[in-house]
Amino acid sequence: MDMDPHLLRTFVAVSRCGSFSEAARELGYTQSAVSQHIATLESDLGASLLLRRPVAPTEVGVRLLEHAGPLLLRLDAARADIARLTAAPASRIVIGLSPLALSPRFVRTLADLRQAQPRLDVTVRLLGREAVAREVAARAVDLGLVDGIAAPNDPLHLADVGPLTALAVTEQPLAVALPARHPLAGRAGLRLVDLTDARWIDAPDTAIPLAHLRTASGSEGYRASLRYEGTDLHALNALIASGHGLALLPQSSIDGVPGISTVPLAAPRLVHRTEALHSSPPGTPPALLAAALAAATG
């Protein structure tokens, strides 16, 4: 069975959009071409992949979607890798950061690199956590800085997007951020398992995602009283201070924020870790910046 990636991309787009016409507009095809792509893929696989009214994946289609994302991502990464090997040396660097990876250390180290290479064209993009590794693998960004939780000195658990160099940049203590008048404010420490029924803000691209709290504690709960779909830490802090819920954040990002009390995370033993990701040869700006950030760890 030879699965055409163009057909697979069409199937993923139709499943995500829930509409043949919307997928056609997104992909730049005619609706009849999209329908033909789906029909050809279903014929190749010998199975129905989509219900037509409403448009939704069948059970077989759901299983195919589980494989399609990683397959297409690895294909994009392979193409980008070949392009990198055949391209002229870059005079620019695009850096993708998750919000909590934007630190004073990064700003200082980037300034040093720009002083050493004054003609370097630099672009910085703020991205959601899940997007950072994906964008580095696809060469949409040259260097990624991504954060998350891990056991001390353990690497982050990132999606398999192909061979990337990952270097530790920082490890910091974690704290529970609460409104200043919260009954738990002022405690010496809090255990994550004791907060399963608390009111949480789910801010997956800014605070530690609630799904990660469930995994780390090995327990259910941690239900969201509010979901924040943004990358602005100041906005998240305002929501916490106003009593909309708790969030788990690196201690340094919330120290001294008005209206917020911080209580150290006592258990499990976890840290907030930042890693630099790239796939560039030694001596290039992404590799130099990543190595400089890693060298400053301590």
Secondary structure, 3 states (H helix, E strand, C coil): CCCCHHHHHHHHHHHHHCCHHHHHHHHCCCHHHHHHHHHHHHHHHCCCCEEECCEEECHHHHHHHHHHHHHHHHHHHHHHHHHHHHCCCCCEEEEEECHHHCCHHHHHHHHHHHHHCCCCEEEEEECCHHHHHHHHHCCCCCEEEEEEEECCCCCCCCCCCCCCEEEEEEEECEEEEEECCCCCCCCCCEEHHHHCCCCEEECCCCCCCHHHHHHHHCCCCCCEEEECCCCCHHHHHHHHHCCCCEEEEEHHHHCCCCCEEEEEEEECCCEEEEEEEECCCCCCHHHHHHHHHHHCCC
